[in-house]
Amino acid sequence: MVVEWSLVSVVSLCLLAIIGFHCCCLHADQPPKGSEGFINIDCGLAQDTTITSHGLVYKSDKDMIKSGMSKQILAYDGNNNWDLQYWTLRSFPNGTRNCYHLEVDSAPRSQNNNSNTKYLIRGYFVYGNYDGLNFAPTFDLYLGPNLWARRRMNTTYIEAITLLYPSQDYFDVCFVNINSGVPYISSLELRPFNISLHGIPYPTHSQHLQILGRYNVGGTQMIKYPEDVNDRQWDTIDCSTFGYNTSLLSIDEAETDNNDDSNPYKLPQSMLRTACESTNLSIPLALQWTPSDQGSLRYYFYFCFHFAEIEKKLKAGQFREMSIVFNDVHTITNSIKLQLPYLKPLSFCSKESYEVLLNQPIKLSVSATSSSTLPPILNGIEIFYIRDASNPLTFFEDVKAMRKIKEEYKVSKNWEGDPCQPVEFSWEGLNCSNDHTWPRIISLNLSSSNLTGHIVSSISNLTAINTLDLSKNELEGEVPEFLALLPKLQLLNLSGNKLNGVLPDNLLNKYKNGSLVLSVEGNEELCWSQPCNHKKKKLPISIPILCSVIVAPILVLAILLGLKITYTRKSKEKSLESSHEGESLKMKNRHYSYLEVLSITDNFGVVIGEGGFGKVYLGTLKDKTQVAVKVLSPSSQQGYKQFRAEIQLLIVVHHCNLVTLLGYCDEGNHKALIYEYMPNGNLQQHLLDTNTNTLSWMQRLQIAVDAAHGLEYLHNGCKPPIIHRDLKPANILLDNTMHAKIADFGLSRTDDQSHFSTHFAGTPGYFDPRNQNVNKQSDVYSFGIILLELITGKPAIKRGSSSMFEGNFHILNWVESMIKNTGDIEKIVDSKLGGEFNQNSAWKIVELGMSCTQPTALKRPDMRHVFGELKECLAVHQNTTTTTETRIISTRVLSHSEIAPSPR
């Protein structure tokens, strides 16, 4: 019989009241042998002292973090099992994200001759009812910009193996409040991790390995440093975990040497002294668990099994030969022969990851082969799963510059962790660009931030910045020359400070040639050029009188003229909105007369679509460029305000995955918008069952990437963000090479300060039925439905009673049911593809679609993350496909009768 086992050991937190807190104040000149590069932090230790545990020195965190509160657990167990570093903790009752910024020593990296050093990071969480609530909180941990794990009630410690970038010399360990209690941490431990310790593939920069469990099979106590020279932590696991037909094997002493070449994994000797053995040759040692809440629908894991023969006197001809089987069907390795000298360990680590679905059992079995004379044996287990870490770190020099600015100006803003990533936690006052491998800081706004002193030189390292606002502070001294050397700076606001001296010549030259918008008003001691003399001189009385005589009439005339202009403008605006008439909008895009529109459309000869705005006609410009002309109908419900709104948005929004506005007509009652023509219609037409020209898998991936790119630009590339409000396949248009572009901005709105609108918009099946607030998350929900349509080929919603659709069908319910009941991706993917698709990218898209449509809007991912994941899917498919497939799979262009876009 197989029983489930706990993947994280449950350590008793029933502790007695602390009588007093004491620490051993020891100073070690040299770290213990083998612990070079270890970082040990006692979180919440208030005194500037250190404590020791197993020879390792733990230091106070008081100089490592500015936020949080130092607390002590209220009780400890009667056996004093907790080491002193767990008696205190740091609690974070304030702020959503609080972070440790841990700088690591470069020495271990140079010793390993590996610039991409792996680190094992371990956090301890001893609740001990420190807050008197008797309820251990749940919160999220982040390694830099990526989710590390979710700390739950029964989790005492969490480990991960992660990778340092070549230029990286720090880790940010962050605690995020998810409204399930106050985050806290008892201790943090960092260990350089020797690459030779495991045969499994190590994490890349876009992932890290989560330690799911590391177990001393049959052992009675946890193993740590110094028994394990690399400070891997081995929990105990009882033999009954593998079934009732097992027995414990153990010896008193181990005759092994960790430095022996036969022990390359440096397994601790105490682990080799115990093992579990099946009592019958035909009964395997079976290990089973169920993954839950790993942040993904799919679950990838690696494992290591460690074996050692601990029966000293075997009879002649006796030996163990075993095989390892995954989920009773997949044989991982056919035979492991333990015909080794006594107590010489043998380890088997998976060279590839194994995939299972969330909430579906995983089973690993160690069985005796048919030729084995002894039953299977097992001494140790390690299980890892892959955690996504695709959010890139902000450019290192930008991070260093911002931390220096924070330190020098003593900025009081909640600047914690990575400045740009993840987007929902980006630093206040910053805008970042993701056009590079690393996010770059392109805008810094420190207006009204109580800054004092000089303009710090750290700003010169923000080489991608285009906007810098230091206005309304108490800055003094001269304007530094380095501001003129910032290569991309386009706007500099220094107004309202106490700056003095003369503006640098290079800065003035940029201002004069129009490449820099410069504002310096309010600095009374600052001069534009030499000579700069601020001493106030007494003027002859005749000069002030003369000035007043000359200036006064000019001021009166200017005021009267200004009032007249303002009155005239307001009158015209009011007349324009009330009568839908007035002067033409003065836009950069070309203005066309009504006669020109008639000529372009050949007297409105070919209708290619119709919607709430009006009809859409095919047109041709003088240079033979085909266009789509959307004409405002007199009966349109959207009317002139929406017409103006669409022009005003499209005139400033430009992106390769957004339909381009080429011109407009605004002549009396004649209103029209002229767009680039998209000859392959819209996505909805290509997904219809009646369309025999089936989209290939590559085309579907590319369309998803294109649409995600366009929506990500609206959400994150526009300031303020633009909400589409009615995203659906009919509004995703396809050009002659099947590239996708988002269309129809008639109802789009820029996100206001509240970040949501209660004005209802959208199409049934694509708007969130649980929440009719219109915001970024509602667009993400709509995009998730589109992803599910792309992969399944089914409509978002259908009413009817056909054999396929019983009653009312919604694609989200159908996909959830298929995952739960079958878990077969081939039954989910559009059957018209005939099996021609990549299973990994298919699962990823299903996962993204389900993530985008989560019931809780705040749990949905940002479009930047969705776009990144889809790009990765496309790249994986392009690298693994065995057939040559170009972007233009079909050169056929849809006929006009087939093109029926649905403009509003």
DOROKE-925326 format. One line per field, with one value per residue (C-alpha): y, z, x negated. Coordinates in steps of 0.02 Angstrom, whole numbers, plus 50000, padded with zeros to 5 digits. Example, Ala and Ser with C-alpha at 12.3 -4.5 7.8 and 13.67 -1.06 7.14 Angstrom:
BEGIN
yy (49775  49947) $
zz (50390  50357) $
xx (49385  49316) $
This chain:
BEGIN
yy (50000  50173  50320  50505  50595  50776  50865  50993  50924  50988  51050  51074  51255  51220  51315  51370  51552  51628  51673  51781  51804  51773  51749  51682  51827  51743  51814  51701  51766  51628  51536  51347  51241  51222  51366  51501  51609  51557  51700  51674  51804  51803  51905  52020  52005  52181  52184  52210  52036  51865  51693  51526  51366  51212  51323  51444  51627  51711  51900  52026  52095  52269  52345  52240  52303  52465  52402  52282  52258  52149  52020  51868  51706  51691  51512  51375  51189  51108  51015  51176  51103  51273  51352  51530  51606  51555  51639  51809  51858  52010  52051  52162  52238  52388  52394  52265  52216  52218  52156  52109  52169  52042  52071  51912  51889  51864  51750  51588  51622  51645  51486  51388  51470  51497  51671  51601  51544  51440  51480  51383  51503  51446  51541  51486  51531  51491  51571  51531  51633  51789  51901  51810  51772  51583  51589  51572  51686  51643  51756  51753  51752  51825  51802  51968  51998  51816  51714  51595  51508  51532  51512  51420  51376  51212  51271  51288  51318  51344  51315  51358  51342  51494  51572  51735  51833  51867  52050  52017  52026  52032  51947  52031  51920  51994  51961  52005  52028  51938  51986  51821  51881  51980  51913  51870  51782  51700  51673  51679  51567  51579  51446  51442  51279  51168  51124  50946  50898  50843  50771  50858  51009  51169  51316  51444  51630  51609  51480  51418  51250  51238  51106  51007  50884  50814  50662  50551  50389  50295  50426  50491  50669  50809  50819  50989  51067  51011  50831  50889  50994  51089  51121  51032  51001  50822  50794  50624  50508  50348  50182  50165  50307  50181  50056  49934  49799  49889  49873  49984  49943  50036  50026  50120  50184  50232  50186  50316  50471  50622  50670  50500  50504  50366  50492  50634  50699  50724  50630  50644  50487  50484  50469  50313  50227  50204  50138  50069  49897  49809  49648  49559  49549  49579  49733  49901  50047  50170  50355  50458  50640  50765  50935  51082  51270  51283  51430  51326  51200  51092  51032  50987  50899  50818  50691  50606  50436  50389  50209  50122  49940  49935  49747  49706  49518  49466  49285  49229  49275  49399  49571  49705  49760  49887  49990  50158  50182  50342  50329  50140  50155  50249  50160  50291  50172  49985  49933  50002  49874  49898  49774  49898  49889  49905  50083  50155  50264  50264  50406  50414  50586  50616  50699  50769  50840  50746  50829  50804  50906  51005  50903  50739  50610  50579  50407  50350  50167  50075  49892  49739  49672  49492  49445  49529  49414  49548  49672  49858  49976  50166  50284  50460  50562  50736  50808  50976  51066  51204  51377  51505  51653  51739  51917  51991  52095  52281  52332  52317  52492  52566  52468  52527  52706  52702  52625  52759  52894  52819  52817  52991  53078  52968  52943  52898  52810  52623  52576  52390  52250  52265  52441  52385  52206  52136  52277  52280  52318  52441  52588  52744  52883  52767  52716  52572  52511  52327  52352  52273  52109  52203  52329  52505  52655  52787  52910  52969  53086  53148  53307  53364  53228  53338  53317  53421  53449  53445  53351  53184  53110  52940  53008  53009  52818  52815  52816  52766  52903  53023  53117  53183  53285  53355  53503  53574  53518  53604  53563  53684  53711  53722  53622  53484  53459  53273  53309  53369  53206  53094  53029  53009  53148  53245  53331  53406  53495  53582  53717  53767  53731  53836  53805  53938  53976  53967  53831  53723  53771  53595  53595  53765  53704  53556  53673  53793  53660  53587  53418  53457  53530  53626  53706  53801  53937  53970  53960  54141  54122  54026  54113  54062  54134  54242  54372  54310  54451  54427  54581  54696  54871  55029  55096  55280  55327  55379  55204  55115  55250  55236  55046  55055  55177  55062  54893  54932  54959  54806  54699  54764  54726  54552  54513  54572  54474  54318  54331  54351  54199  54093  54145  54111  53939  53885  53946  53846  53689  53702  53729  53583  53459  53515  53529  53407  53545  53671  53685  53528  53441  53495  53331  53274  53137  53195  53278  53224  53319  53233  53238  53149  53015  52989  52969  52852  52736  52750  52826  52701  52556  52407  52376  52267  52283  52366  52403  52526  52666  52641  52553  52514  52533  52474  52619  52657  52808  52896  52796  52635  52597  52505  52573  52539  52690  52691  52815  52885  52850  52990  52862  52800  52778  52822  52990  53134  53121  52943  52998  53129  53007  52880  53008  53079  52906  52842  53002  52974  52784  52699  52517  52379  52275  52412  52461  52626  52779  52856  53002  53068  53172  53302  53409  53466  53312  53202  53107  52965  52875  52803  52653  52539  52395  52221  52103  51943  52003  51967  51821  51774  51731  51616  51521  51483  51300  51350  51419  51281  51379  51317  51420  51322  51303  51424  51552  51537  51563  51714  51791  51767  51850  51994  52028  52015  52137  52264  52250  52257  52421  52494  52442  52478  52579  52718  52843  52839  52661  52634  52506  52427  52378  52264  52146  51999  51903  52018  52162  52071  52102  52010  52085  52002  51905  51851  51969  52023  52201  52259  52372  52471  52601  52691  52649  52642  52746  52799  52728  52860  52874  52746  52623  52564  52622  52566  52605  52439  52388  52228  52080  51932  51790  51908  52018  51953  51906  51913  52090  52225  52351  52402  52404  52316  52154  52152  52167  52025  51918  51951  51906  51744  51694  51733  51620  51477  51507  51503  51337  51249  51322  51339  51499  51592  51566  51479  51457  51307  51122  51039  50877  50971  51114  51061  51218  51370  51336  51442  51398  51428  51298  51175  51191  51175  51017  50942  50973  50898  50746  50697  50799  50757  50906  50823  50826  51010  51074  51111  50946  51036  51043  50855  50838  50958  51059  51070  50997  51102  51267  51206  51174  51341  51432  51338  51384  51567  51569  51499  51618  51768  51718  51685  51732  51856  51998  52049  51874  51890  51920  52082  52082  52105  51933  51857  51929  51861  51687  51683  51740  51596  51474  51536  51526  51348  51293  51375  51289  51117  51105  50980  51057  51219  51336  51519  51660  51665  51490  51540  51670  51673  51840  51835  51905  52061  51958  51856  52007  52065  52160  52219  52400  52472) $
zz (50000  49953  50066  50028  50118  50166  50053  50184  50357  50486  50634  50795  50839  51010  51106  51288  51341  51322  51488  51411  51253  51257  51119  51115  51069  50973  50845  50715  50622  50494  50436  50466  50332  50179  50226  50129  50042  50159  50207  50370  50427  50592  50545  50682  50792  50862  50942  50842  50890  50813  50864  50811  50755  50710  50692  50572  50621  50602  50591  50633  50486  50559  50428  50284  50276  50320  50332  50447  50635  50749  50846  50959  50957  51111  51154  51118  51139  51301  51218  51155  50980  50898  50873  50933  50758  50750  50913  50828  50665  50558  50524  50381  50429  50313  50124  49991  49950  50071  50018  50077  49959  49985  49907  49880  49884  49715  49789  49779  49597  49553  49649  49546  49385  49339  49308  49313  49494  49565  49739  49859  49952  50105  50211  50383  50450  50634  50679  50865  50884  50892  50862  50980  50840  50835  50646  50538  50384  50200  50085  49928  49916  49767  49709  49626  49502  49500  49613  49722  49822  49926  50112  50193  50372  50382  50291  50406  50273  50085  49970  49792  49678  49567  49451  49460  49300  49254  49307  49456  49632  49733  49769  49813  49926  49939  50041  49964  50065  49981  50117  50211  50359  50388  50301  50411  50405  50541  50450  50278  50216  50051  49992  49834  49753  49673  49496  49514  49654  49540  49368  49335  49219  49316  49304  49165  49190  49151  49287  49455  49542  49690  49816  49844  49964  50018  50129  50236  50210  50373  50471  50640  50634  50511  50431  50399  50402  50453  50420  50245  50194  50068  50196  50103  50226  50236  50323  50391  50310  50385  50294  50311  50185  50050  50104  50243  50167  50208  50341  50410  50384  50489  50557  50697  50603  50424  50347  50209  50166  50090  49999  49917  49728  49745  49833  49703  49774  49943  50028  50219  50305  50425  50278  50218  50385  50359  50218  50183  50104  50031  50123  49961  49794  49701  49799  49746  49856  49796  49828  49787  49805  49725  49669  49715  49692  49600  49500  49343  49265  49221  49337  49289  49410  49425  49553  49627  49712  49821  49858  49966  50017  50207  50232  50264  50242  50090  50040  49886  49729  49815  49735  49707  49534  49518  49396  49421  49350  49335  49362  49336  49147  49103  49141  49179  49193  49167  49291  49431  49493  49671  49657  49743  49891  50059  50095  49931  49872  49701  49645  49500  49445  49305  49154  49094  49177  49195  49166  49258  49279  49434  49564  49477  49576  49543  49580  49575  49606  49639  49591  49590  49417  49371  49392  49562  49713  49842  49857  49819  49941  49955  50064  50007  49895  49818  49718  49626  49519  49392  49440  49302  49318  49151  49219  49180  49305  49273  49190  49324  49305  49317  49478  49555  49506  49580  49743  49756  49723  49856  49980  49943  49944  50082  49973  50079  49939  49952  49837  49868  49760  49572  49509  49353  49379  49405  49331  49473  49598  49494  49591  49611  49495  49369  49193  49114  48938  48890  48718  48775  48856  49020  49066  49061  49163  49040  49155  49334  49423  49593  49594  49769  49853  49984  49900  49972  49926  49754  49599  49629  49501  49510  49390  49254  49252  49196  49015  48941  49029  48920  49054  49219  49337  49494  49515  49676  49792  49891  49775  49774  49690  49505  49368  49328  49156  49155  49126  48952  48921  48951  48772  48767  48882  48800  48949  49101  49236  49370  49415  49593  49673  49741  49602  49559  49437  49247  49144  49053  48872  48809  48897  48822  48649  48662  48719  48576  48440  48502  48560  48744  48834  48980  49128  49261  49320  49507  49533  49576  49577  49413  49254  49073  49021  49074  49144  49297  49425  49554  49659  49662  49599  49636  49474  49437  49479  49300  49232  49340  49299  49114  49122  49209  49079  48937  49014  49094  48931  48855  49001  48990  48804  48832  48966  48858  48709  48815  48882  48705  48642  48789  48766  48579  48604  48735  48628  48480  48584  48657  48485  48415  48546  48544  48357  48293  48179  48181  48124  48068  48193  48169  48169  48101  47994  47827  47820  47671  47600  47574  47385  47408  47514  47375  47250  47363  47390  47211  47276  47420  47299  47401  47579  47678  47850  47960  48146  48276  48202  48025  47866  47812  47628  47525  47454  47350  47370  47223  47250  47229  47416  47471  47626  47735  47756  47910  47883  48029  48005  48052  48159  48244  48431  48453  48368  48355  48526  48491  48318  48397  48532  48403  48305  48461  48516  48348  48308  48453  48465  48343  48350  48224  48299  48301  48146  48078  48048  47881  47878  47918  47849  47960  47847  47914  47941  47845  47961  47907  47966  47841  47897  47819  47732  47807  47660  47762  47864  48048  48160  48191  48007  48006  48161  48091  48057  47882  47839  47750  47751  47923  48019  48049  48223  48180  48118  48278  48385  48282  48291  48480  48495  48382  48474  48643  48586  48531  48692  48798  48713  48750  48933  48971  48828  48836  48978  49044  48994  48862  48894  48737  48820  48680  48631  48526  48370  48259  48315  48275  48092  47979  47845  47684  47778  47916  48045  48171  48219  48349  48283  48340  48471  48463  48644  48710  48862  48946  49121  49252  49427  49496  49363  49323  49244  49288  49114  49040  48876  48786  48695  48782  48800  48809  48958  49135  49194  49375  49368  49249  49298  49143  49173  49121  49202  49099  48939  49001  49029  48850  48785  48884  48798  48629  48671  48712  48547  48451  48525  48524  48368  48466  48487  48652  48675  48581  48617  48549  48571  48437  48473  48508  48609  48736  48791  48822  48788  48856  48805  48979  49058  48919  48936  49126  49106  48979  49090  49240  49154  49024  49041  48857  48760  48594  48640  48681  48528  48369  48278  48110  48143  48125  48268  48186  48341  48481  48643  48756  48679  48674  48860  48890  48794  48888  49049  48998  48944  49111  49205  49110  49154  49340  49441  49546  49430  49529  49507  49318  49241  49165  48974  48979  49061  48939  48789  48855  48881  48707  48628  48717  48649  48473  48493  48560  48417  48287  48360  48373  48217  48090  47942  47853  47883  47833  47897  47734  47741  47624  47489  47461  47503  47560  47442  47487  47524  47651  47743  47871  48008  48147  48183  48323) $
xx (50000  49935  49967  49943  49805  49775  49652  49606  49578  49701  49602  49697  49729  49803  49671  49657  49640  49468  49393  49262  49161  48974  48848  48674  48563  48423  48305  48228  48077  48089  48247  48252  48171  48282  48397  48307  48436  48577  48694  48790  48917  49011  49165  49227  49072  49066  48893  48736  48677  48662  48719  48650  48734  48632  48481  48566  48579  48749  48751  48885  48984  49001  48884  48952  49132  49219  49398  49486  49491  49386  49489  49463  49559  49669  49623  49498  49512  49457  49314  49234  49227  49228  49058  49038  49048  49232  49284  49299  49381  49415  49597  49659  49827  49806  49796  49837  49657  49510  49338  49164  49028  48889  48719  48620  48433  48352  48218  48318  48353  48171  48128  48254  48192  48374  48443  48620  48617  48758  48819  48926  49041  49136  49261  49321  49492  49521  49687  49689  49849  49741  49894  50011  50135  50107  50120  49965  49979  49968  49865  49760  49571  49479  49300  49270  49412  49473  49584  49484  49620  49776  49746  49890  49937  49843  49687  49537  49405  49397  49247  49203  49052  49029  48903  48806  48786  48604  48616  48728  48656  48816  48981  49145  49250  49424  49580  49748  49907  50054  50179  50165  50063  49905  49747  49598  49429  49323  49158  49082  48941  48847  48724  48617  48670  48540  48590  48523  48643  48785  48799  48965  48968  48943  49062  49045  49067  49253  49285  49228  49244  49360  49308  49467  49389  49220  49233  49124  49219  49245  49149  49202  49135  49105  48932  48851  48679  48549  48607  48651  48503  48611  48747  48884  49023  49087  49254  49302  49427  49495  49492  49681  49694  49648  49781  49806  49695  49534  49402  49265  49082  48954  48778  48691  48541  48507  48340  48342  48245  48334  48175  48164  48183  48313  48426  48434  48599  48516  48658  48653  48593  48740  48859  48769  48798  48985  49092  49264  49279  49430  49471  49510  49421  49583  49637  49562  49519  49651  49650  49805  49857  49975  49910  50019  50013  49848  49913  49934  50053  49904  49770  49591  49477  49306  49250  49097  49100  48951  48905  48774  48757  48757  48769  48589  48591  48690  48694  48601  48696  48811  48831  48959  49015  49154  49255  49342  49516  49618  49807  49802  49782  49624  49462  49330  49185  49185  49054  48948  48825  48768  48626  48513  48396  48478  48545  48482  48627  48708  48821  48943  49007  49130  49052  49218  49371  49534  49701  49864  50021  50066  50162  50123  50021  49837  49767  49586  49549  49386  49409  49298  49262  49298  49115  49092  49070  49108  49254  49233  49150  49147  49042  49082  49196  49191  49336  49334  49458  49431  49491  49513  49394  49422  49438  49266  49170  49158  48995  48860  48788  48963  48994  48831  48868  49043  48983  48849  48979  49091  48948  48880  49048  49121  49276  49426  49520  49552  49408  49382  49314  49290  49334  49430  49486  49613  49715  49843  49703  49599  49529  49634  49577  49494  49539  49446  49420  49415  49343  49180  49126  49126  49261  49191  49245  49304  49392  49360  49480  49420  49523  49577  49473  49386  49216  49074  48892  48815  48873  48786  48668  48755  48884  48751  48756  48938  48883  49053  49152  49251  49350  49281  49388  49303  49419  49491  49351  49213  49069  48923  48756  48718  48803  48677  48602  48644  48829  48785  48692  48842  48862  49052  49110  49253  49337  49252  49352  49248  49374  49416  49247  49102  48977  48848  48708  48718  48801  48671  48643  48680  48847  48890  48841  48958  49096  49064  49061  49226  49161  49195  49345  49268  49358  49259  49378  49384  49196  49160  48971  48960  48901  48926  48757  48610  48591  48685  48707  48844  48806  48956  48913  49009  49082  49109  49287  49320  49287  49417  49543  49504  49519  49686  49752  49698  49740  49909  50005  49922  49978  50156  50162  50088  50218  50362  50297  50275  50453  50520  50423  50480  50662  50655  50576  50702  50846  50783  50757  50931  51007  50907  50968  51150  51179  51047  50989  50849  50673  50584  50474  50295  50201  50034  50113  50179  50347  50454  50601  50768  50743  50576  50661  50790  50648  50549  50699  50764  50925  50932  50937  50871  50932  50813  50892  51020  51034  51096  50990  51052  51002  50824  50779  50633  50533  50379  50265  50182  50023  50126  50118  50275  50361  50513  50627  50740  50883  50981  51165  51287  51378  51219  51235  51054  51061  50941  50861  50806  50749  50638  50580  50526  50427  50346  50291  50230  50139  50018  50019  49901  49850  49817  49958  50090  50189  50122  50231  50181  50301  50474  50615  50699  50807  50974  51082  50961  50844  50729  50574  50450  50348  50220  50308  50288  50319  50335  50482  50499  50454  50635  50661  50510  50570  50742  50782  50836  50664  50568  50405  50350  50224  50063  49988  49849  49975  50076  49922  49869  50044  50046  49874  49925  50088  50003  49869  49999  50100  49942  49898  50069  50056  49873  49802  49932  49934  50066  50112  50246  50384  50456  50622  50684  50544  50605  50551  50656  50544  50382  50347  50223  50114  50056  49919  50040  49964  50093  50139  50265  50402  50553  50512  50679  50720  50542  50501  50342  50328  50371  50298  50419  50362  50537  50698  50872  50939  50989  50911  50868  50942  51025  50902  50753  50790  50772  50948  50892  50827  50886  50752  50658  50470  50310  50367  50528  50424  50313  50469  50525  50352  50356  50518  50439  50291  50410  50502  50338  50286  50455  50534  50697  50798  50796  50982  51120  51303  51392  51424  51321  51232  51072  51143  51272  51364  51255  51071  50927  50751  50678  50792  50755  50565  50574  50679  50559  50409  50494  50570  50440  50282  50250  50186  50227  50411  50402  50307  50407  50434  50417  50229  50221  50098  49973  49927  49799  49865  49754  49809  49990  49989  49906  50044  50180  50092  50081  50262  50319  50205  50273  50452  50428  50584  50484  50436  50281  50207  50206  50035  49979  49974  49785  49772  49898  49804  49639  49711  49786  49622  49537  49669  49639  49450  49459  49570  49459  49306  49386  49494  49435  49523  49488  49633  49632  49739  49836  49909  50047  50024  50211  50292  50473  50602  50699  50854  50757  50690  50816  50728  50842  50801  50906) $
